[in-house]
Amino acid sequence: PPSPPHSPPSPPPPPPLPPKVFVGNDPVFVGTSGVPYEVKGEPNVTFNLISQRGLYVNSLFIAVPHRFRVHDLTETVLGDIGVAICSCEPHRSSEFGRGRGRVAVGAQSGGGRALRSACERRVRFPVGTREEPTLDGLLLPLGITKLPCGGVWLNYTRHSCDDFSGRCVWEGAPNPKTEQENSWDVDVEELELRPTFFRNLRIELPTATFVFDRHHVLGSLPKEQQQAVEACAVQPARSTPNCKRMLADLLLLGADSADSDVFGYNDMHIEYKQLPAGARGYPRMHGLLGQNALPASAVEPDERTNPGGAQSPEDSPGESPGGGTESPGGAASPLDSTGRPSNADSRPFSEPAALGKSPTGADPESALSAVVGVQGEGFIEGDFTDYIVGRGMLFGVGALVHSLFDLAACDEPES
């Protein structure tokens, strides 16, 4: 009798879902190992946080004024963030010629100009309290913006509150709901919303979501208001209607404050997506955060130095691509559902607590204080100055020795 047909072999299982990684506050970096490290950087200097073949993330480091310094905001924080993504529009590739799309942008040291692919989309997430994000220099609209290729889309949301009812909502969310939905009977469409200073931007990629949040600190409050805020900062008090109303009033008060009375700062976290069966791994990353953002066992093989995908000695299990250590057995991430350190305590007015988001302040007694050095010593490859993009510029990584961003990747035809 004829032999039964052979079934094709099942594809190998994908690598385990990596834990979330985070950078923010002082700023503190929490990589895939869960061990925090600090990179203070330098004020008014832009550093590279993430670089991949078709993406990079830079951030301006800014100084914290003395009057706004608290236990987890002491010297520098993340200011404006710049994200470059490869995603080509048909008219761009036809104008410049696919594979040859180059435009000169921005002044470089030595009088030269940096090359930029015509298909390199640039997103700016500002820290300024009255500024809005931009895409290629144009204001980014609230809601979802889908880029033409590469499976990339942006979701920009803005926190706003209604003066009359005290209800707050994230405008631009796919299905916006008010925080007091269970205790108030008012349609969201009927609210007269005024923006607070909080902003959120999610950049969805095929393998991960990059999440950016803008927060702020008020310079001072009347003593009685400060006491009320401290009382409402503790669960379950913060979820009561009175505390939610008070918080909305104070957020709107902050929005009406002079710029000199408000200090803003940004943070970022990465949420990974489960890869399909047969996937070889997640795209390689480098940068101050990127080199510790993935366990080595979850990274796709580097065909340039390791043809065929054989595991190289430096990528042995337990070590991240940048030299960090992978948590044994895939230990749980120390970050909560929002991607922020889960062992953080509460700091009034740093963010809208009624949204159910994790507070940002790091407890000095917690693991977040266990940083070894102030410039990433022992956690990053080379010196922190190797990741300097420059002064007065937010985009570009071409001059960085560790950058993985490939200008040609933006010109390749979509498969």
Salt bridges, closest charged atoms under 4 A:
ASP26 OD2 - LYS40 NZ 3.62
GLU38 OE2 - LYS40 NZ 2.77
GLU42 OE1 - ARG391 NH2 3.50
ASP72 OD1 - HIS71 ND1 3.97
ASP72 OD1 - ARG347 NH1 2.73
GLU75 OE2 - LYS40 NZ 3.40
ASP80 OD2 - ARG124 NH2 2.92
GLU89 OE1 - HIS91 ND1 3.71
GLU89 OE2 - ARG92 NE 3.63
GLU89 OE2 - ARG121 NH1 3.26
GLU120 OE2 - ARG122 NE 2.77
GLU131 OE1 - ARG124 NH2 2.99
GLU132 OE2 - ARG199 NH2 3.10
ASP136 OD2 - ARG92 NH2 3.22
ASP136 OD1 - ARG116 NH2 3.12
ASP136 OD2 - ARG121 NE 2.54
ASP163 OD2 - ARG194 NE 2.82
GLU171 OE1 - ARG158 NE 3.32
GLU179 OE2 - HIS159 NE2 3.13
GLU204 OE2 - ARG202 NH2 3.61
GLU204 OE1 - LYS273 NZ 2.86
ASP213 OD1 - LYS357 NZ 2.87
ASP249 OD1 - ARG245 NE 3.06
ASP256 OD1 - ARG194 NH1 2.93
ASP259 OD1 - ARG130 NE 2.74
ASP261 OD1 - ARG67 NH1 3.52
ASP267 OD2 - HIS215 NE2 3.03
ASP267 OD2 - ARG340 NH2 2.15
GLU271 OE1 - ARG202 NH2 3.07
GLU271 OE2 - HIS269 NE2 2.94
ASP302 OD1 - ARG304 NE 3.29
GLU303 OE2 - ARG280 NH2 2.86
ASP315 OD2 - ARG284 NH2 2.88
ASP345 OD2 - HIS71 NE2 3.82
GLU351 OE1 - HIS215 ND1 3.67
GLU351 OE1 - ARG340 NH1 3.36
GLU381 OE1 - HIS286 NE2 2.78
GLU381 OE1 - HIS402 ND1 3.85
ASP386 OD2 - HIS402 NE2 3.65
ASP406 OD2 - ARG53 NE 3.74
ASP411 OD2 - ARG102 NH1 1.89
GLU412 OE2 - ARG53 NH2 2.63
